[in-house]
Amino acid sequence: MPRFSIVIATKDRAHFLDGALSSLAQQVTAQSFEIIVVDNGSSDHTPAVIQRWAESLPLRAVREERPNRGLARNRGIGVASGEIVAFCDDDVFLPQGWLAAHALAHDESDRVPHAISGPIINVPSYDDRPAPKPANFSRAFFCTCNVSVPREQLQEVGGFDEAFDLYGWEDTELGARLRDAGVQRRFAWDAYLWHIKPPTGETLELALRRAAEKGRMAARYVAKRPSHDAILATGAYAVNRWKGRLLTPRIVRTLLAGALATGRVPRLLERVARAQLLDGVYLSEMEREFRALDGSTTQS
């Protein structure tokens, strides 16, 4: 039985997946490991990338057609045989000591189950490989871009909640349940990775869709866990919700989207306008989901 099962969920990002797997092939570690790639319904050449790397890596492929990040990762957990499950995204590049650093952090955890996370360093290309800095510290308990946790604890809490079927918050919600179950958190500076974020990689259309989905999932998270921490994390507190209603009503969002789409917004204002638009869409969709959830509760 391998000590680590590394789970990567992916969809239509063959180029990124190829980079992540190439970095896993270069790991310098005494730890035994397996790689489980869950193809969440890709239509590009992702299967060919998986097949090629399976010839030289201890890699298993799982196909899950239903688009759902939590479901895809649950499929990976379901076939994992390692003592510890490590998660990373497909658009990362891992230093040679990444897995060894996760292992050492677990070894030093005094037999108490821990969720080990490390710095996530956003870089514009594979050629940029800076060392972690204080700004890369994160207080997030569980972020699937870079985290590992004993498989037993994942199974005990039931894995990811598949009701979070759009973008966002499914890993935060799982982390909250792991914390409730007694899992502790440790941040290991040596367990860092590079997160590839090309400057032209996210179109406004994609950013808007993600903001809308994340807003809806935020409402589901707060409805399931109406705690102070969840409300603060999602921005679902009263002042912020009123800010969205007052500063970015539908007419303002429409005007901002139209202006940004023309490409004529001065660069000094573009970033501010884009941030305002995305925040407005996030808050608007969160409110819409809250109303939908309230309606379904009333009817039931």
C-alpha positions in Angstrom: 0.0 0.0 0.0 1.5 3.4 -0.9 1.7 6.0 1.8 0.3 8.8 -0.4 -2.5 8.9 -3.0 -2.2 12.2 -5.0 -5.6 13.1 -6.4 -5.9 15.5 -9.3 -9.3 16.4 -10.8 -9.2 17.9 -14.3 -11.3 18.9 -17.2 -10.2 20.1 -20.7 -6.8 21.3 -19.5 -4.5 18.8 -21.1 -1.5 21.2 -21.3 -1.7 22.1 -17.6 -2.2 18.5 -16.6 0.9 17.5 -18.6 3.0 20.0 -16.6 1.7 18.8 -13.3 2.4 15.2 -14.1 5.9 16.0 -15.4 6.7 17.6 -12.0 5.3 14.6 -10.1 7.7 12.5 -12.2 10.6 14.5 -10.8 9.8 14.1 -7.1 12.7 13.3 -4.9 11.3 11.3 -2.0 11.5 8.0 -0.2 7.7 8.0 0.1 5.7 5.5 -1.9 2.9 7.1 -3.8 0.2 6.7 -6.4 -1.4 9.3 -8.7 -5.1 9.3 -9.4 -6.3 11.6 -12.2 -10.0 12.1 -12.3 -11.0 13.2 -15.8 -14.2 15.2 -15.2 -15.6 14.9 -18.7 -12.8 16.3 -20.8 -13.3 16.6 -24.6 -9.7 17.6 -25.4 -6.6 15.3 -25.5 -6.5 14.8 -21.7 -7.0 11.0 -22.0 -3.9 10.8 -24.3 -1.9 12.8 -21.7 -3.0 10.5 -18.9 -2.2 7.4 -21.0 1.3 8.6 -21.9 2.2 9.4 -18.3 0.7 6.1 -17.1 3.6 4.3 -18.9 6.2 5.8 -16.5 4.3 6.8 -13.4 2.1 4.9 -10.8 -0.9 6.5 -12.3 -4.6 5.4 -12.4 -7.3 7.2 -14.4 -10.9 7.6 -13.4 -13.5 9.0 -15.7 -16.4 11.0 -14.2 -18.7 12.7 -16.8 -20.9 14.7 -14.4 -19.3 18.1 -14.0 -18.8 18.4 -10.2 -15.5 19.1 -8.5 -16.5 17.5 -5.2 -17.9 14.4 -7.0 -14.8 14.1 -9.1 -12.5 14.2 -6.0 -14.8 11.8 -4.1 -14.3 9.4 -7.0 -10.5 9.8 -6.5 -10.8 9.2 -2.8 -12.9 6.2 -3.4 -10.2 4.4 -5.4 -7.3 5.7 -3.3 -5.3 3.1 -1.4 -2.8 5.4 0.3 -2.6 6.2 4.0 -2.7 9.9 3.2 -4.5 11.7 0.4 -2.8 14.7 -1.1 -4.7 17.1 -3.4 -3.3 19.5 -6.0 -4.8 21.2 -9.0 -3.9 20.4 -12.6 -2.4 23.9 -13.2 0.5 23.6 -10.7 4.1 22.7 -10.9 5.6 20.9 -7.9 9.2 21.4 -6.6 11.1 18.1 -6.3 10.7 18.1 -2.5 6.9 18.8 -2.4 5.8 15.3 -1.4 8.7 14.8 1.0 7.7 18.1 2.7 4.1 16.9 3.2 5.4 13.6 4.5 7.7 15.3 7.0 5.0 17.5 8.3 2.7 14.5 8.9 5.6 12.7 10.6 6.1 15.6 13.0 2.4 15.8 13.9 2.6 13.7 17.1 0.1 11.1 15.8 -2.7 13.7 15.7 -4.4 13.7 12.3 -3.5 16.9 10.5 -4.5 18.7 7.3 -1.1 19.8 5.9 -1.1 22.8 3.6 1.7 24.8 2.1 2.4 28.1 0.2 0.6 28.5 -3.1 2.7 30.8 -5.2 0.9 32.3 -8.2 3.2 32.7 -11.2 2.6 33.8 -14.8 4.5 30.9 -16.4 6.3 27.6 -15.8 9.6 29.5 -16.1 8.9 31.6 -13.0 9.8 29.7 -9.9 10.3 32.1 -6.9 10.8 30.9 -3.4 7.9 31.3 -0.9 7.6 34.7 0.8 5.6 35.8 3.9 2.9 37.0 1.6 2.3 33.4 0.5 1.2 32.4 4.0 -2.5 31.3 4.2 -4.8 30.6 7.1 -7.1 28.5 5.0 -7.7 25.2 6.7 -8.3 23.1 3.6 -7.6 24.2 0.0 -7.4 21.5 -2.6 -4.8 23.3 -4.6 -2.2 22.1 -2.0 -3.3 20.0 0.9 -2.9 16.5 2.3 -4.9 14.7 5.0 -5.2 11.1 6.2 -7.6 9.1 4.1 -9.3 7.7 7.2 -10.4 11.1 8.3 -11.7 12.0 4.9 -13.8 8.8 4.9 -15.1 9.4 8.4 -16.6 12.8 7.5 -18.0 11.6 4.2 -15.7 13.4 1.8 -16.9 16.3 -0.3 -20.5 17.4 -0.2 -21.6 16.9 -3.8 -24.4 19.4 -3.4 -21.7 22.0 -4.0 -22.0 21.3 -7.7 -20.7 24.7 -9.0 -17.5 26.6 -8.6 -16.3 27.3 -5.0 -16.5 26.6 -1.3 -16.6 22.8 -1.5 -13.1 22.5 -0.1 -13.8 25.1 2.6 -16.9 23.2 3.7 -15.1 19.9 3.9 -12.3 21.6 5.9 -14.9 22.8 8.4 -16.2 19.3 9.0 -12.6 17.9 9.3 -11.9 20.5 11.9 -15.1 19.6 13.8 -13.9 16.0 13.7 -10.7 16.8 15.5 -8.3 17.2 12.6 -5.8 19.9 13.2 -4.1 22.2 10.7 -0.4 22.7 10.0 1.2 25.1 7.5 4.4 23.6 6.1 6.6 26.3 4.4 8.6 23.7 2.5 5.5 22.1 1.0 5.1 24.9 -1.5 4.1 24.8 -5.1 3.8 27.1 -8.1 0.3 27.8 -9.4 0.4 28.7 -13.1 -1.7 31.8 -13.7 -1.0 33.2 -17.2 -1.9 37.0 -17.3 -4.3 36.4 -20.3 -5.6 33.1 -19.0 -9.0 34.2 -17.6 -11.4 36.0 -19.9 -14.0 38.4 -18.4 -16.7 35.9 -19.4 -15.1 33.1 -17.5 -14.4 35.4 -14.5 -18.1 36.4 -14.4 -19.3 32.9 -14.6 -17.0 31.8 -11.7 -18.0 34.8 -9.6 -21.7 33.9 -10.1 -21.2 30.3 -9.3 -19.1 31.1 -6.3 -21.8 33.5 -5.0 -24.4 30.7 -5.2 -22.2 28.2 -3.5 -21.4 30.7 -0.8 -25.1 30.9 0.1 -25.3 27.1 0.2 -22.3 27.1 2.5 -23.8 29.6 4.9 -27.2 27.9 4.8 -25.6 24.6 5.7 -23.2 26.1 8.3 -24.6 29.4 9.6 -21.6 30.1 11.7 -19.8 33.4 12.3 -16.7 32.0 10.5 -18.7 31.0 7.4 -20.5 34.3 7.3 -17.3 36.3 7.5 -15.4 34.1 5.0 -18.1 34.3 2.4 -18.9 38.0 2.9 -22.5 37.2 3.8 -22.6 39.7 6.7 -25.2 42.4 6.6 -23.0 45.4 5.8 -21.4 43.7 2.8 -24.7 42.5 1.4 -26.2 46.0 1.7 -23.0 47.4 0.0 -23.7 45.1 -3.0 -27.3 46.2 -3.2 -26.4 49.9 -3.0 -23.2 50.1 -5.1 -23.7 47.4 -7.7 -27.4 47.1 -8.6 -28.2 45.4 -11.9 -28.0 48.7 -13.9 -24.5 49.4 -12.6 -23.4 45.8 -13.3 -24.8 46.1 -16.9 -23.0 49.4 -17.5 -19.7 48.0 -16.1 -19.9 44.9 -18.2 -20.7 46.9 -21.3 -17.8 49.3 -20.7 -15.3 46.5 -20.0 -16.4 44.5 -23.1 -15.6 47.5 -25.4 -11.9 47.4 -24.2 -11.9 51.1 -24.0 -11.7 51.5 -20.3 -8.4 53.2 -19.3 -6.0 50.8 -17.8 -5.9 52.7 -14.5 -9.7 52.2 -14.1 -10.0 48.7 -15.7 -8.8 46.8 -12.7 -11.1 48.7 -10.4 -14.1 48.4 -12.7 -13.5 44.7 -13.2 -13.2 44.0 -9.4 -16.3 46.0 -8.7 -18.3 44.1 -11.4 -17.1 40.7 -10.2 -17.9 41.6 -6.6 -21.3 42.8 -7.6 -22.1 39.6 -9.5 -20.9 37.5 -6.6 -23.1 39.3 -4.1 -26.1 39.4 -6.5 -25.9 35.7 -7.1 -25.5 35.0 -3.4 -28.6 36.9 -2.7 -30.5 35.1 -5.4 -29.4 31.7 -4.0 -30.4 32.7 -0.5 -33.9 33.6 -1.8 -34.1 30.3 -3.6 -33.1 28.4 -0.5 -35.6 30.3 1.6 -38.3 29.5 -0.9 -37.6 25.8 -0.9 -37.5 25.7 2.9 -40.9 27.5 3.1 -42.4 25.1 0.6 -41.1 22.1 2.4 
